[in-house]
Amino acid sequence: MAGGKQSARQKMINLMYLVFIAMIAMTMTKEVLSAFGSMNSKFVSTNELTDQSNETLLKGLNQKAGEKVEFKIPAQKAQQIKNISDGFDAYLETLKEDIVKGGGYEREENGDLPFEEMDKGDYLDEKWFTGDRLTKEGDAVMAAIRKYKEDIKAVLGEDQTYTTAITNFDKRFDLSDVKPKEGDKLSYLDYNYKGFPAIASYAKLTAMQNDVKTTEANLYNLFLGNSLDEAITLKNYTAIVRPKKNAFFAGEEFQGEVLLGKYANVTPVKLNVNGNEVTLSKESGTLDSVGNAQIKFKTGNVGEHEVKGVFTFVEKGEELPIEFTGNYVVVPRPNSATISADKMNVVYRGVDNPMTISFAGVSDNKVNARANGLKKVGNGKYVMRPTTGSEVTINVTATLDDGSSAGDKKTFRIKEIPAPTGFFRGISGSAKMSKSGIEKGTIEARLVDFDFKLGVSVTQFDFKVPGQPTITVRGGRLDARAKSALRRARRGQNVQILNIKAKADNGIRLKKISPVILEVTN
């Protein structure tokens, strides 16, 4: 269109037209790629649901095999089908991951594939095909699919019951050559995967995984004979004792339930607990709307105890007794609280001392702790910030499940924050150092072996050189006057950093800070 004796304006219009057509083609391609990605996502979701359904069918078949001997062989076949299917499904997953890695695609942060980027099929075309033949990798793919079909058929055998299932299975996994409308016949892989975008091939493999799981479902239903009972015999239920809580105080009333291991809305007719008959009725509160029996009795002494009895139901006009056994633990009634300082056995004035306060066997919302400077900050967690005095007493009360209360108290000593230690260039006490090292150093005040975080900053100090006046310096480093005095010091003389003053972040007054003595080495 841009040839001939066209004007520059006409050539520009034609060029813009070509660009417009190309943009439309690109947009259509992205839409198609996204459609393949959407199809893949739907197959993934369907496969997950089918897996859950298959698991339920297999469990039902195994349960049926425990009831009737004629279901034992079908149950064994079902397990073989599952093992074969799981193995082939995992193999297909490796092919999918190979497409992603081989194509150099990066999954998004949420795990999704970059659908619109997977528009090339070069990687799979080169790996599976060479000319009009398959590569070794392509042959391996076909061999794996054929082996899967052979293994499934081997499990079903020659039994005429499975003839229709085998026919449908062959149609689902038909590997025959395909004759397109134009051209020669193409092999199964060539027709379905060669020349396709990577996302299309990936989605087709996910679809094959769906065929595998659908085959499982069809065969499990066939093994069940489509006659799995809605409610399996009560002989397969388990009666369970479910206490209201795991431990009880001595003499406290036990509260719990005796119920079937599967909720089936089945009403019991008799209940015997520890040799005593329990009258069952909704009016008395011993039977709820779904057939769970409510039991109550006085607990025994401290230790582990057993609850046992018989739950009786009616099935097919006859009484069906189901024995049950359970355990519960009785703990001593609490008479003391657990109160401990998380850092040490005393509390320090002016700082937040973390503490844990609890009552054995009592939930935190039923425990109350009181003391001057005590504040609750979490579940069983407190901070104590004492101010005046030399001792503080924490009083604790607890409300027990039966409505009664228990109390305890504990007294802690209040100590002052220890005196800080003076440091110069990370050294305390005394040390040898050059004049240049002293000039560059910084004075610090540290609370050594004090487990609380408390910021301390030096505000001033005295600097003493033998034979010269003492110089008071503001801040934590030598000023010009101190450096001048230092230069007049002789080798072997001791210069002193003393009367160090500092302030704490929270305004707490600090004790006298130890000095630092430095021997001049040059």
C-alpha positions in Angstrom: 0.0 0.0 0.0 3.0 2.3 0.5 4.4 1.7 -3.0 3.8 3.8 -6.2 3.8 7.6 -6.4 1.9 8.2 -3.2 2.3 11.4 -1.3 4.1 11.5 2.0 0.8 12.1 3.8 -0.8 9.0 2.1 2.2 6.9 3.0 1.9 8.0 6.6 -1.8 7.2 6.7 -1.1 3.7 5.2 1.6 3.1 7.8 -0.7 4.1 10.7 -3.3 1.7 9.2 -0.9 -1.2 9.3 0.1 -0.4 12.9 -3.6 -0.3 13.9 -4.2 -3.7 12.3 -1.1 -5.1 14.2 -2.4 -3.7 17.5 -5.8 -5.4 16.9 -4.0 -8.7 16.2 -2.0 -8.4 19.4 -5.1 -7.6 21.5 -6.9 -10.6 20.1 -3.8 -12.8 21.0 -3.8 -11.6 24.6 -7.5 -12.3 24.9 -7.0 -15.9 23.6 -4.1 -16.5 26.0 -6.1 -15.2 28.9 -8.9 -17.5 27.9 -6.6 -20.5 28.0 -5.4 -19.3 31.4 -9.0 -19.0 32.7 -9.8 -22.5 31.4 -6.7 -23.9 33.2 -7.8 -22.3 36.5 -11.3 -23.8 36.2 -9.8 -27.2 35.6 -7.6 -26.8 38.6 -10.6 -25.9 40.8 -12.6 -28.8 39.4 -9.7 -31.2 40.0 -9.5 -30.1 43.7 -13.2 -30.8 44.2 -13.0 -34.1 42.4 -10.1 -35.1 44.6 -12.2 -34.5 47.7 -15.2 -36.4 46.3 -12.9 -39.3 45.3 -11.5 -39.4 48.8 -15.0 -39.7 50.3 -16.0 -42.4 47.8 -12.8 -44.4 48.6 -13.4 -44.1 52.3 -17.0 -45.2 51.9 -15.9 -48.2 49.9 -13.3 -49.3 52.5 -16.0 -48.9 55.2 -18.4 -51.1 53.1 -15.6 -53.7 52.7 -15.5 -53.9 56.5 -19.2 -54.8 56.6 -19.6 -57.2 53.7 -17.0 -59.6 52.3 -18.1 -59.0 48.7 -16.7 -55.5 48.8 -13.2 -56.5 49.8 -11.9 -57.2 46.3 -13.5 -54.0 44.8 -11.9 -52.0 47.7 -8.5 -53.5 46.8 -9.0 -52.6 43.1 -10.0 -49.1 44.1 -6.8 -48.7 46.1 -4.8 -49.9 43.1 -6.6 -47.4 40.8 -5.8 -44.6 43.3 -2.1 -45.5 43.3 -1.8 -45.7 39.5 -3.8 -42.4 39.1 -1.7 -40.6 41.7 1.5 -41.6 40.0 0.3 -40.5 36.5 -1.2 -37.3 37.9 2.2 -36.5 39.5 4.0 -37.2 36.2 1.7 -34.8 34.3 2.4 -32.2 36.9 6.2 -32.5 36.1 5.4 -31.9 32.4 3.5 -28.8 33.3 6.3 -27.5 35.5 8.8 -28.2 32.7 6.8 -26.0 30.4 7.0 -23.2 32.9 10.7 -23.5 33.7 11.8 -24.4 30.2 10.0 -21.4 28.8 11.6 -19.1 31.4 8.2 -18.0 32.8 8.0 -16.6 36.3 4.9 -17.1 38.4 3.2 -14.1 39.9 3.3 -13.4 43.6 0.0 -15.1 44.2 1.2 -18.2 42.3 -0.7 -17.6 39.1 0.9 -18.1 35.7 1.7 -15.1 33.4 -0.9 -16.2 30.9 -0.4 -13.3 28.4 3.4 -14.0 28.3 3.0 -17.7 27.5 2.4 -17.1 23.8 5.3 -19.1 22.4 5.5 -22.9 22.0 9.1 -23.1 20.9 10.3 -25.0 24.0 7.9 -27.9 23.8 8.1 -28.0 19.9 11.9 -28.5 20.2 11.7 -30.9 23.1 9.0 -33.2 21.9 9.3 -33.0 18.1 11.9 -33.2 15.4 10.6 -32.8 11.9 7.6 -35.1 11.5 8.8 -37.5 14.2 8.9 -37.4 18.0 12.1 -36.9 20.0 13.1 -39.3 22.8 11.3 -37.0 25.2 8.1 -37.1 23.0 8.3 -40.9 22.9 8.6 -41.0 26.7 5.4 -38.9 27.0 3.5 -41.3 24.8 4.9 -44.3 26.6 3.8 -42.9 30.0 0.2 -42.3 28.8 0.1 -45.8 27.3 1.4 -47.4 30.5 -1.2 -45.6 32.5 -3.9 -47.0 30.2 -2.5 -50.5 30.4 -2.2 -50.4 34.2 -5.8 -49.3 34.7 -7.1 -52.0 32.3 -4.9 -54.6 34.1 -6.7 -53.8 37.4 -10.1 -54.2 35.8 -9.1 -57.4 34.1 -11.5 -59.5 31.9 -14.5 -59.1 34.2 -17.5 -58.3 31.9 -18.9 -56.0 34.6 -16.3 -53.4 33.6 -16.7 -53.7 29.8 -18.6 -50.4 29.4 -16.2 -48.6 31.8 -13.2 -49.8 29.7 -14.9 -48.6 26.5 -15.5 -45.1 28.0 -11.9 -45.1 29.4 -10.5 -45.8 25.9 -12.5 -42.9 24.4 -11.4 -40.5 27.1 -7.7 -41.4 26.4 -7.8 -42.0 22.7 -4.2 -41.8 21.3 -5.1 -42.5 17.7 -3.7 -40.4 14.8 -5.9 -37.5 13.8 -6.8 -36.6 10.2 -7.4 -32.8 10.0 -9.6 -31.2 7.3 -6.5 -30.4 5.3 -3.2 -32.2 5.1 -1.9 -35.6 6.2 -2.6 -37.5 9.4 -1.0 -36.2 12.5 0.1 -38.2 15.6 -1.7 -37.6 18.9 1.0 -35.3 20.3 1.6 -33.5 17.0 -2.2 -32.7 16.7 -2.7 -31.6 20.3 0.5 -29.9 21.3 2.8 -28.9 18.3 2.8 -25.3 17.4 0.5 -24.3 20.3 1.2 -21.5 22.8 2.8 -22.7 26.0 -0.4 -21.8 28.0 -2.5 -23.9 25.7 -0.3 -27.0 26.2 -0.2 -26.3 29.9 -4.1 -26.1 30.1 -4.4 -29.3 28.0 -2.2 -31.2 30.5 -4.4 -29.9 33.3 -7.4 -31.2 31.4 -5.8 -34.6 31.1 -5.4 -34.6 34.9 -9.1 -33.9 35.1 -9.7 -37.0 32.9 -7.6 -39.0 35.3 -9.6 -37.9 38.3 -12.9 -38.4 36.5 -11.9 -42.0 35.6 -11.2 -42.5 39.3 -14.7 -41.3 40.3 -16.4 -43.5 37.7 -14.6 -46.6 38.7 -15.1 -46.0 42.5 -18.8 -45.6 41.8 -18.8 -48.8 39.7 -17.0 -50.7 42.5 -19.6 -49.5 45.0 -22.4 -50.7 42.7 -24.0 -47.2 43.1 -25.5 -48.6 46.3 -23.6 -47.0 49.1 -26.1 -46.5 52.0 -26.9 -43.0 53.1 -26.5 -44.1 56.7 -24.1 -47.0 57.4 -25.0 -49.5 60.2 -24.7 -48.1 63.7 -22.2 -50.9 64.5 -19.6 -48.8 62.8 -20.1 -45.8 65.1 -18.0 -45.0 68.1 -19.4 -43.7 71.3 -17.3 -40.9 72.8 -17.2 -39.2 76.2 -16.6 -35.4 75.7 -16.0 -33.5 78.9 -16.9 -29.8 79.1 -13.3 -29.2 80.1 -10.2 -31.3 80.5 -9.7 -31.1 84.3 -11.9 -30.5 87.3 -11.3 -29.5 90.9 -11.7 -32.1 93.7 -15.4 -32.4 94.6 -16.5 -30.3 91.6 -19.4 -31.6 89.4 -18.3 -33.3 86.2 -20.0 -32.0 83.1 -19.7 -33.6 79.7 -21.4 -35.5 76.9 -21.6 -39.0 75.6 -22.2 -39.0 71.8 -21.7 -41.1 68.7 -18.5 -40.5 66.7 -20.6 -39.6 63.7 -23.5 -37.1 63.9 -26.4 -39.1 62.6 -29.5 -37.6 64.4 -30.0 -41.0 66.1 -31.9 -40.9 69.4 -30.6 -43.4 72.1 -33.1 -45.3 74.3 -30.8 -46.2 77.2 -27.7 -44.9 78.9 -25.7 -46.5 81.7 -22.8 -44.5 83.2 -20.4 -46.0 85.7 -23.1 -48.6 86.6 -25.9 -46.1 87.0 -28.9 -45.8 84.7 -29.6 -42.3 83.3 -33.1 -41.3 82.4 -33.1 -39.9 78.9 -35.5 -37.1 77.9 -35.4 -33.7 76.4 -37.6 -32.3 79.2 -35.0 -33.2 81.9 -32.2 -31.8 79.8 -30.4 -35.1 79.6 -31.0 -35.4 75.8 -30.5 -32.7 73.2 -32.1 -32.3 69.8 -29.6 -34.5 67.9 -29.5 -37.4 70.3 -26.5 -36.4 72.4 -26.8 -37.5 76.0 -25.9 -34.9 78.7 -24.3 -36.5 81.8 -23.4 -35.1 85.3 -21.9 -36.6 88.4 -19.6 -35.7 91.3 -15.9 -36.1 90.5 -13.6 -38.3 92.6 -10.3 -37.6 94.2 -7.3 -35.9 92.6 -6.0 -37.9 89.7 -7.1 -39.5 86.4 -10.5 -41.2 86.4 -12.4 -43.4 83.9 -16.0 -42.9 82.6 -17.5 -46.0 81.1 -20.9 -47.3 80.3 -23.3 -48.4 77.5 -25.1 -46.3 75.0 -28.2 -48.2 73.6 -29.9 -47.5 70.3 -32.6 -49.3 68.3 -31.7 -50.5 64.8 -34.1 -52.6 62.7 -36.4 -53.2 65.6 -33.6 -54.5 67.9 -31.6 -52.8 70.6 -28.0 -52.2 69.7 -25.7 -51.6 72.7 -22.5 -49.6 72.2 -19.9 -49.5 74.9 -17.9 -46.4 75.6 -14.9 -45.5 77.7 -13.5 -42.0 78.5 -11.1 -40.3 80.9 -11.0 -37.1 82.9 -8.5 -35.5 85.3 -9.2 -34.0 88.7 -6.7 -31.4 89.9 -6.4 -29.9 93.4 -8.6 -26.9 94.1 -6.2 -23.9 93.9 -5.3 -22.0 97.1 -2.3 -20.0 95.8 -1.6 -17.8 92.9 1.5 -17.9 90.7 3.2 -14.5 90.8 6.6 -14.0 89.3 8.7 -11.1 88.1 9.9 -12.0 84.6 13.3 -10.3 85.1 14.3 -10.9 88.7 13.0 -11.4 92.3 12.8 -7.7 93.1 11.2 -4.7 91.4 13.1 -1.5 90.5 11.8 1.9 91.2 11.0 4.1 88.2 11.0 1.5 85.5 8.4 -0.9 84.1 9.0 -4.3 85.7 7.3 -7.0 83.5 5.4 -9.6 85.6 3.2 -12.7 84.9 0.3 -13.2 87.3 -2.0 -16.3 87.0 -4.1 -18.6 89.1 -3.7 -22.4 88.5 -6.8 -23.8 86.7 -8.5 -20.4 86.4 -8.8 -18.4 83.1 -7.2 -15.0 82.9 -10.5 -13.1 82.6 -11.5 -14.4 86.1 -8.2 -13.3 87.8 -7.9 -9.8 89.4 -4.5 -8.4 90.6 -4.2 -5.1 92.5 -1.2 -3.1 93.8 0.1 0.5 93.7 1.9 1.0 90.3 0.5 -2.3 88.8 -1.0 -2.2 85.3 -2.3 -5.0 83.1 -0.9 -5.1 79.6 -2.0 -8.5 78.2 -3.3 -12.0 78.9 -1.8 -12.7 82.3 0.9 -10.0 81.7 1.4 -6.9 83.9 4.0 -4.2 84.5 4.9 -2.9 87.9 6.2 0.7 88.2 6.8 1.3 91.9 7.3 4.9 93.1 7.6 5.4 96.9 8.4 3.0 99.8 10.7 0.0 100.1 8.1 -2.7 99.5 5.0 -3.3 97.4 2.3 -6.0 97.9 0.3 -7.6 95.1 -3.1 -8.9 96.0 -4.7 -11.5 93.7 -8.3 -12.9 93.7 -9.8 -15.5 91.4 -13.4 -16.5 90.7 -13.7 -20.3 90.4 -16.1 -22.1 88.0 -18.5 -22.9 90.9 -18.8 -19.2 91.8 -16.5 -19.3 94.9 -13.4 -17.2 95.2 -9.8 -17.7 96.2 -7.1 -15.2 97.0 -3.4 -14.8 97.6 -0.8 -12.1 97.9 2.9 -11.6 97.7 5.3 -8.8 98.7 8.2 -7.6 96.6 11.2 -5.5 97.7 11.7 -2.2 95.9 15.3 -1.4 94.9 16.9 1.7 93.4 18.5 1.5 90.0 22.2 0.6 90.5 24.9 3.1 90.0 26.1 3.4 86.4 29.7 2.6 85.5 31.8 5.2 83.6 33.3 4.0 80.2 35.8 5.7 77.9 36.0 4.2 74.4 34.3 1.1 75.7 36.8 0.7 78.6 35.9 1.0 82.3 38.1 1.5 85.4 41.7 2.2 84.1 43.6 1.7 81.0 46.6 2.8 79.0 46.0 5.0 75.9 47.8 7.4 73.6 47.0 11.1 73.6 45.3 10.9 70.2 43.2 8.1 71.4 42.1 10.1 74.4 41.3 13.1 72.3 39.0 11.1 70.0 37.2 9.1 72.8 33.6 9.4 74.1 32.6 9.1 77.7 29.6 6.9 78.5 27.6 5.8 81.5 26.3 2.3 81.4 24.1 0.2 83.7 26.1 -3.0 83.8 24.2 -6.2 84.5 20.9 -4.3 84.5 18.3 -6.2 82.5 16.0 -3.3 81.7 16.4 -1.1 78.7 17.1 2.4 80.1 18.8 5.0 78.0 21.5 7.0 79.8 23.4 10.0 78.3 26.4 11.9 79.8 25.8 15.6 80.3 29.1 16.7 81.8 32.4 15.4 83.4 35.6 16.8 85.0 38.9 16.2 83.2 42.0 16.3 85.5 45.6 16.3 84.2 48.3 16.2 87.0 49.8 19.6 87.8 47.0 21.5 85.9 43.6 22.9 87.0 40.5 20.6 86.7 38.4 21.3 83.7 34.6 20.8 83.6 33.4 19.7 80.2 29.8 19.8 78.9 28.7 16.7 76.9 30.5 13.4 76.5 33.7 14.4 74.6 36.8 16.5 75.3 36.4 20.1 74.4 39.3 22.5 73.3 40.4 23.3 76.8 40.6 19.7 77.8 42.5 18.8 74.7 45.0 21.6 75.4 45.6 20.4 78.9 46.0 16.8 77.6 48.8 17.9 75.3 50.8 19.2 78.3 50.5 15.8 80.0 53.7 13.7 80.2 54.2 10.0 79.3 53.2 7.8 82.3 51.0 10.4 83.9 47.4 9.4 84.8 44.6 11.7 83.5 41.3 11.3 85.3 37.7 11.5 84.0 35.6 12.0 87.1 32.5 13.5 88.5 30.6 12.1 85.5 27.0 13.3 85.4 24.3 11.7 83.3 20.6 11.7 82.8 18.1 8.8 82.1 15.5 8.8 79.4 12.6 8.9 82.0 14.1 11.5 84.2 15.2 9.0 87.0 17.9 10.3 89.2 21.0 8.2 88.9 23.6 7.4 91.6 27.2 8.5 91.4 29.0 7.3 88.3 32.4 5.6 88.7 35.4 7.5 87.2 37.8 6.4 84.5 41.6 6.7 84.8 43.8 6.7 81.7 47.7 6.4 81.7 49.2 8.4 78.9 51.5 6.2 76.7 53.3 8.9 74.6 
